[in-house]
Amino acid sequence: MSADGTARTVRLACIDSAALPLFDKSPDGVRRDGYEPDAAKLVFDRIGAEIEWVMVPWEEMIPAVRRGDADAVWCGQGMTEERAALVDFTRPYAIFNETLIVRADDPARAPEDLAGRRIGAIANSTNMKLAETFPDVELVSFGASDDVFGDMIEATRSGAIDGFVDDDVVMIPLANEDPDFVEAFTVATGNRWGVGVAPGNDALRLEIDEALAAIVADGALAAAWQKWMPLLPFPLGQER
């Protein structure tokens, strides 16, 4: 509750995209399913606040927090130096590796197999940083869409690009369930995801940190992870 007795609401910026098991497209702009919404609810239930999701394109999430249109970004934010210069990050709530998906008839299985191919990734993402290390590829940036993950899937399916990089959690189910695609390879990048708050908003950052520590310690976050991602080991202990 807030000081005047009304229900406290925290506004979280994220894209509205179909990217299970992380999150699915919202049916009404309010409700959300997936690991990230479940983890956020665990945190803010413990804090005693309701969540309002602020749905914006990928590249608008951090600007929305800096403008004050949202209180935090909770949406697959790898804690890079560039992002840490724009928002203050909490401790991680997830750690993932990164995978390249290609069409099923593509024999590429290593970075050195990719010469001459068009490889996509979300603009200014940790995935794009990894793609930039692949030798002799043509990089294709994706952004400015509410469903950028779906855009990359369809671009690969159509042949507009030859493959794309994203985090293993959303890529492995795609490779296993859609016969048009295959996992080319996964790189063990240990990409730590955190919640980004406006610079200097230490009160909210520390509240989230304390709640995250509590739900890691009591097993609640591990249970949410197991519910949505049973094939991936829960990666978090008590580390900052």
Secondary structure, DSSP 8 states (H G I E B T S, - for coil): --TTSS--EEEEEE----BTTTB---SSSS---SHHHHHHHHHHHHHT-EEEEEE--GGGHHHHHHHTS-SEE-SS-B--HHHHTTSEE-S-SEEEEEEEEEETT----SGGG-TT-EEEEETTSHHHHHHTTSTT-EEEEE-SSTTHHHHHHHHHHHTSSSEEEEEHHHHHHHHHH-TTEEEEEEEEEEEEE--EE-TT-HHHHHHHHHHHHHHHHTSHHHHHHHHH-TTS-----S--
